[in-house]
Amino acid sequence: MANQRWSADKNIQFINEYQREECLWDPNHPQYKLRDARDVAYKTIMETMEMQNVKEVVGKIRSLRNTYNNELLKTTKSNTGMGINKLYISKIPWLSHLDFLKNIDSYTREKIENVATNTQATNTQATSTLESDSKYFSVPSISTRYKRKRKDPLLKAVDVLEKVAPQHFSHAQDEFDLFGQTIAEQLRQLPLEMALETEEMILSTVRKQRIKLAKQQTSTQQVRLPASSD
């Protein structure tokens, strides 16, 4: 099934099963942080949908959520007039079935860390909002002392960037290229499920910033419009 293209009905069936397992997508669910409960939920979906393994389930969820977020971004940009002349209406038949995710702020609202990086080459400050999914970044019984000991891989990547970026920039590579390579290396060191969810968090953060910028630019354009004379 992993190599077969799913029909709209099959996608809708999968989405319905995913929606039933609230501990996989609702940060307020009491079992959202419990890995055992989440594993059971993944396996339930796997068996119901006759999928090969849990990794396939996680990959399918990631694919659907990425598509959903991208379609929402297109709609938002069309509403603000950024690059699209008319209102964008998605033609994906199963998209509306994922609307239960619309009010879910990425994977969790529980923890937001603002990371500011400064480089000597550009003297500019980049701020990234990094959201952690407590399922894989921590175990329910984990201690505060252990959290301090094991640093978030994304923060580690930022530390590496700050140390080596000024020495490696060239006309063909800037700090963003280097940051991407550093993140990629960190993701390769994570288990597949954790790497996929971390990638989704990064993409979600970038989308939010793009939407924010689009709204700011639209607001600026409206302010600059000359007042009509009577």
Helices and strands as residue ranges (DSSP letters): H 8-20, G 22-24, H 35-48, H 54-80, G 95-101, E 112-118, E 125-131, H 134-137, H 144-149, H 153-168, H 175-188, H 192-224
